[in-house]
Amino acid sequence: MLRLLLFITFFIVLDIYAFQAFRFMVKSRWGVVLYFFITAFVFAGLFYQFTSSDRRNLGPLAQFFIVTFVIMLVCKLFIILTMFGEDLFRFAKATLSKLFGSGKEFTVDSRRTFVSKLALGLAAIPFASILYGVIKGRYNFKVLKYTLHFEDLPDAFDGYRLTQISDIHSGSLDNKEKIEYAVNLINEQASDTILFTGDMVNNEASELEPWIDVFGKLKATDGKFAVLGNHDYGDYVRWPSEEAKKANLDRLIDLQKKMGFDLLRNEHRFFEKNGQRLALIGVENWGAGGFKKAGDINKAIDGLNGSDFKILMSHDPSHWEYEVKDHSSHFHLTLSGHTHGAQFGIEIPGLIKLSPVQFRYKYWAGIYEQLGQYINVNRGFGYLAFPGRVGIWPEITVIELKKRGKTV
């Protein structure tokens, strides 16, 4: 509650400051009242939706308040940054005038109209971007392809291809045509295996039921495999009993099996070719910062040889950071998701890669490497809470494994 009050206070201060950009348009007292009424209305609506409604299924009204709040917050931040820069310039100018000029007292005149117009013009950029992200961006699926080279990759698996998807969040999906398109796009990659790295639902197994036939169409030669994510356990809603919560998880596991997924819960499987093999390892969710730590990597690799080529599925990339990469065993490739890339950011390949989530996760999107061990953090297939994606698009990852130094 204290954090909420501090945030509201902080936002009110920012809102008052941002209002300066609108003053040249406001000609009456009622204009001022209307400006702050809109802010209060959005806050009240958002608060009511998250305290009074069923958070297991955010309806259109809740999504409206979420989107409106995000637009309001981001656009006003743009306005504030523009105005603050101009204020710093005027303050510096006034200080220099006081020290070296005529000695006249510095007075704050009314904000120049062109600066306000500039601030509002710049705010139109995130406004349009967020609207696009809600209308189109959440289903703007991108196939990202990587080729990774390993010296100890078994020869029989040179050129082996895997497709990773993550964070479907089926309870948020609302466009069957778009999801069918994405499933076809995955199948078109013709990978040897499909690997799903957790968060099939938001909270309840029932969210998946309308999508069983759609995701059941996913096909791969060596099968489809999955692990659980933090949302799959049903930890974020109240259940009438522990038995009901367990029954929900059991139902989710059964539904994934019905779709053809082999769910790995701290265990492993082998892919075998020409007397050689790859080890596929799957752990339950393990996350830093208060998230469930059910993953047991030692149990999952029990029975493996030190020389086995290891591919690990672990939902939360913090697991790789805190346990996997420094483990006594060598994990050649880890596949994670969880971050969604915050569903908001700026990415220009080779130039810029920014998202608010990078302040929470060191490894948050794409391929990272340390000591010959790789991790891919998938940006997610679906979306959660905010019904859109801005600059961080839903991802289908295709990774090809290649033998380093091998000549044709």
Secondary structure by P-SEA (a helix, b strand, c coil): caaaaaaaaaaaaaaaaaccccccccccaaaaaaaaaaaaaaaaaaaaaacccccccccaaaaaaaaaaaaaaaaaaaaaaaaaaaaaaaaaaaaaaaacccccccccccccaaaaaaaaaaaaaaaaaaaaaaaccccbbbbbbbbbbbccccccccbbbbbbbccccccccccaaaaaaaaaaaaaacccbbbbccccccccccccccccccccccccccbbbbbbcccccccccccccaaaaaaaaaaaaaaaaaaccccccccbbbbbcccbbbbbbbbcccccccccccccccccccccccccbbbbbbccccccccccccccccccbbbbcccccccbbbbcccccccccccccccccccccccccbbbbbbcccccccccccccccbbbbbbbbbbccccc
